[in-house]
Amino acid sequence: MNKPKAHKRYRQFVREGIHKGSPWSELQGQVLLGEEDFIDRYKDLLSDKEPVKEIPRPQRYISRPSLTRLLLKEDTGARRNKRIHTAHVKHGDILKEIADHLGIHYTTVSKAIKRNEEK
């Protein structure tokens, strides 16, 4: 391909993407950018980094399942409390994130975790 044609194609590429927004908004765990199957392949490589406190939390927990997979809005009682506990303790989800996902107050999430630990 000659230089003028390459410049023309590059300008076209930029024009087509200019209103699509920043690709950085799709960044997963501050380190991965790509389609879901691509990200899933690399999550396993990062899963052993969760205990390393020097690595920022979003990067450490990239391999965690989404709240949509972990928490079902129809769950109630002990089952819901167990899932909330797992999301927070095992996968590092923040109380507010869990609460927002379930449409409840974060103190309700805290109480659910405590109830699950008492069992």
N, C-alpha and C positions, 0 to 999 in steps of 0.2 A: 504494500500500500504506500502511495506517495504521501509526502508531508502535507500538502494542501487538503487532500482527501481525509487524512487522519485528523487534521484540525477541524474540518467541517463535521466529522462524525463525533468528535469530542464535544463541540459546541452543542450539537443535537442531544447528546447524552445529558449534558448539564441542563439544557432547557427542559427536557422530559422529567428530570428529577427535582427541579427547583421548588416545586410546590408540594412535594411529597413529605416534607419535614425531615428532621434530622434522623439519620440512622442510629445515632447514639441513644435515642429514646428506647430502642429495642434491645439494648445491652442487657445481658443476663449476668447477675452476680458481679458486675463491674469488670468482667473479663472475657465473656463470650458473646459473639455477635454472629447470628446465623439462623437458619431454619431449625425447627424443633428437633429433627432427627440428628442434625449436626451437633447441637448442644447436648443431647442425650448421650452421644458417643464420648464426649469429653467430661461429662459430669463424674463418671466413674474415676477418672484420673485425679480428680480434685477431692474426692470423698475422704481420703485419709488426712486432709489438711484441717478438718474441723476442730481438733483440739489445740491447734497452734494459735495462741492468742494474739501474736504479732500480726497475723493476717487479718485484714478487716472482715467483720462478720458477714457482709454480703458475699464476699469471695469464699470464705470458709464453708458456707452452707449452700453453695450453688447446687450441690447434688441432692438437696432435700426436695421432696415432692411438693407440689403446689398445694396451697390451702384448699383449693377446689377438690383435689384428690383426697386430702386428709380429712377434711371436715364436711360432713353432709348436713345441710340445713335442717333436714327432717329428723336427724338424731336428737334424742332427748335423754335426760337423766344420766345414769351411770355410763352409758355408751358414749354420750356426748362428752362427758367429763374426761373419760379415758382418752378420747381422740384429741381433746384440747390439751391435755397433759402431754401427750406424745408430740404434738406440734410444737409446744413450748420447750419442753425439756430435751427431747431427743433431736428435734430439727431446728431449734433456735429461733422459732418465730416469736415476735414481740407480742405482748398482750394486746396492744392497740391494733396490730395487724389482724390478729385472730378475732378480736371484737368487731372490727369493721367488716370483716368477711362474714361473720354470723349475724351482724346487725344487732349486737348487744353491747352493753357497757363493759369497759375493760375491767372494772371491779368484779363483774359477774364472771369473767374469764378467770380472774385471780381466785375467786371462791371455788370455781369448778376444779382448778388445779389442786387447791388445798383439799377439797373433798376426795379427790382421787388419791392423793398421797396418804390420807387417813385410813384408807382401806387396806 
